[in-house]
Amino acid sequence: MTNYDKLQIVVIIIFGGNEMKKIMLGFLTLGLMIGLAACNSSGGKTSAPSSVNETSETSTVDSVKNSSAIKDDNMEQLEKKLLDRGVEVRYNKVYLYLNREKGIDYEYFEMAFQFDTKANEIYEITLQLRGNIDGEDKDTLFYDVKTGRIVESTAWNTDISAIAEVLESLGCSDQELVEFAQWYYENNK
């Protein structure tokens, strides 16, 4: 007697005659089909029509375009705000310069963002101020960027309060200015 024969005898004893076999075989087949269908859907494949997939992809692309357009609008508004406060924005290969001449309302400064062209990120920021009385340039101050914030340089002459005054006169935070510099670089390189 084979194992199959033993299994048939057990099924007949437990479930009764031929009718019960057919019903149990039907349930077993149904369970197997549902299990396989569940495995297929967790494999990353969807059974949705292609038009639904295309609509989903289109809405994702539109969403990315919309967020990019919103960021562009915000950065353009910040650029206009800087221009309204007497700041000239210039870009030259790896440097982005923000320069403002002395006026009735504002003091002179020149801030240079130096970019690392391989990493496409800000390498260093320098700030040049000019004395109020004698009009002579003061020592150049150096700053680094860490996690999107302007921080004092560990290797060079630096003064965090000097850049804080400049940022206050610009009416923006260090994060906004770093984001603006990166955006300007990306759009003009």
Wavefront OBJ file of the C-alpha trace (Angstrom):
o trace
v 0.000 0.000 0.000
v 1.435 3.399 -1.068
v 1.358 6.669 0.812
v -1.251 7.980 -1.638
v -3.571 5.088 -0.840
v -3.119 5.734 2.884
v -3.938 9.426 2.368
v -7.106 8.513 0.421
v -8.264 6.237 3.200
v -7.680 8.977 5.797
v -9.589 11.529 3.685
v -12.491 9.098 3.178
v -12.623 8.299 6.881
v -12.468 11.940 7.957
v -14.587 13.543 5.281
v -16.894 10.792 4.186
v -17.552 9.576 0.646
v -16.900 10.953 -2.848
v -19.078 14.065 -2.485
v -17.073 15.277 0.496
v -13.853 14.651 -1.438
v -15.036 16.909 -4.261
v -16.081 19.667 -1.869
v -12.788 19.527 0.052
v -10.805 19.419 -3.183
v -12.751 22.497 -4.348
v -11.944 24.382 -1.113
v -8.316 23.350 -1.341
v -8.109 24.544 -4.961
v -9.833 27.838 -4.099
v -7.450 28.409 -1.180
v -4.473 27.645 -3.394
v -5.656 30.100 -6.056
v -6.212 32.881 -3.501
v -2.780 32.227 -1.992
v -1.073 32.423 -5.375
v -2.955 35.599 -6.256
v -1.795 37.185 -2.981
v 1.819 36.208 -3.694
v 1.603 37.761 -7.160
v 0.282 41.091 -5.872
v 2.988 41.415 -3.202
v 5.631 40.929 -5.867
v 5.179 44.519 -7.012
v 2.912 43.729 -9.949
v -0.496 45.262 -10.041
v -3.574 44.029 -11.776
v -4.805 47.573 -12.433
v -5.437 48.535 -16.028
v -2.596 50.322 -17.785
v -4.612 53.539 -17.956
v -4.714 53.641 -14.140
v -0.931 53.112 -14.018
v -0.376 55.838 -16.609
v -2.624 58.218 -14.670
v -0.697 57.487 -11.468
v 2.646 58.083 -13.193
v 1.342 61.254 -14.821
v 0.086 62.626 -11.500
v 3.458 61.858 -9.893
v 5.284 63.688 -12.687
v 2.830 66.603 -12.402
v 3.358 66.702 -8.647
v 7.144 66.877 -9.085
v 6.754 69.609 -11.710
v 4.408 71.553 -9.439
v 6.772 71.356 -6.452
v 9.655 72.396 -8.698
v 7.619 75.321 -10.024
v 6.716 76.359 -6.472
v 10.389 76.250 -5.442
v 11.345 78.262 -8.528
v 8.679 80.852 -7.679
v 9.894 81.095 -4.075
v 13.508 81.502 -5.150
v 12.587 84.126 -7.756
v 10.692 86.048 -5.060
v 13.755 85.864 -2.800
v 15.941 87.120 -5.653
v 13.544 90.052 -6.168
v 13.613 90.743 -2.420
v 17.426 90.842 -2.517
v 17.383 93.186 -5.504
v 14.895 95.444 -3.703
v 17.349 95.650 -0.791
v 20.163 96.813 -3.062
v 21.874 93.450 -3.568
v 23.440 92.615 -6.915
v 23.504 88.895 -7.751
v 26.296 87.696 -10.074
v 27.456 84.247 -11.077
v 30.906 83.387 -12.438
v 31.685 79.673 -13.053
v 32.171 78.437 -9.474
v 31.270 81.591 -7.543
v 27.960 83.217 -6.772
v 28.426 86.802 -5.578
v 25.989 88.849 -3.547
v 27.202 92.425 -3.500
v 25.713 95.586 -2.033
v 27.227 99.044 -2.140
v 26.844 101.383 0.790
v 23.605 103.328 0.664
v 21.413 105.392 2.940
v 19.711 102.311 4.389
v 22.369 99.608 4.053
v 26.058 98.903 4.579
v 28.478 97.530 1.979
v 29.174 93.816 1.819
v 30.291 91.223 -0.668
v 29.417 87.602 -0.008
v 30.853 84.898 -2.247
v 29.549 81.344 -2.376
v 32.224 79.030 -3.774
v 30.899 75.780 -5.260
v 32.532 72.395 -5.540
v 31.724 71.539 -9.161
v 32.179 67.786 -8.681
v 29.840 67.535 -5.692
v 27.547 70.361 -6.905
v 27.404 71.891 -3.448
v 28.656 74.944 -1.602
v 32.288 74.522 -0.642
v 32.855 77.776 1.241
v 31.333 81.195 1.881
v 33.362 84.366 2.265
v 32.118 87.705 3.572
v 33.884 90.999 2.948
v 32.714 94.017 4.963
v 33.860 97.631 4.726
v 34.394 99.999 7.640
v 31.743 102.676 8.239
v 34.120 105.555 8.937
v 37.210 104.953 6.800
v 35.564 102.927 4.020
v 38.449 100.434 4.081
v 37.814 96.733 3.558
v 37.836 94.714 6.743
v 39.379 91.245 7.000
v 37.648 88.596 4.928
v 35.505 86.270 7.016
v 35.050 82.594 6.156
v 32.077 80.296 6.723
v 31.141 76.697 6.014
v 27.791 75.075 5.271
v 26.673 72.154 7.418
v 23.238 70.535 6.995
v 21.930 73.534 5.092
v 23.067 76.098 7.689
v 25.854 78.670 7.628
v 28.379 77.910 10.391
v 31.722 79.370 11.441
v 34.765 78.058 9.632
v 37.048 75.917 11.775
v 40.176 76.821 9.798
v 39.891 80.526 8.957
v 38.980 83.932 10.369
v 35.247 83.972 11.120
v 32.588 85.967 12.988
v 29.069 84.552 13.166
v 27.590 87.819 14.440
v 28.835 89.677 11.330
v 26.985 87.336 8.985
v 23.943 87.448 11.278
v 23.814 91.245 10.811
v 24.045 90.881 7.040
v 21.299 88.239 7.022
v 19.106 90.505 9.145
v 19.604 93.372 6.700
v 18.638 91.019 3.848
v 15.521 89.890 5.681
v 16.202 86.171 5.228
v 17.554 83.269 7.216
v 20.814 81.468 6.595
v 18.858 78.408 5.405
v 16.953 80.486 2.840
v 20.174 82.062 1.587
v 21.941 78.693 1.286
v 18.923 77.256 -0.543
v 18.841 80.300 -2.842
v 22.564 80.032 -3.618
v 22.253 76.334 -4.430
v 19.172 76.940 -6.600
v 20.864 79.830 -8.452
v 23.956 77.725 -9.072
v 21.924 74.758 -10.362
v 19.978 76.983 -12.766
v 22.982 78.899 -14.111
v 25.912 76.466 -14.267
l 1 2 3 4 5 6 7 8 9 10 11 12 13 14 15 16 17 18 19 20 21 22 23 24 25 26 27 28 29 30 31 32 33 34 35 36 37 38 39 40 41 42 43 44 45 46 47 48 49 50 51 52 53 54 55 56 57 58 59 60 61 62 63 64 65 66 67 68 69 70 71 72 73 74 75 76 77 78 79 80 81 82 83 84 85 86 87 88 89 90 91 92 93 94 95 96 97 98 99 100 101 102 103 104 105 106 107 108 109 110 111 112 113 114 115 116 117 118 119 120 121 122 123 124 125 126 127 128 129 130 131 132 133 134 135 136 137 138 139 140 141 142 143 144 145 146 147 148 149 150 151 152 153 154 155 156 157 158 159 160 161 162 163 164 165 166 167 168 169 170 171 172 173 174 175 176 177 178 179 180 181 182 183 184 185 186 187 188 189
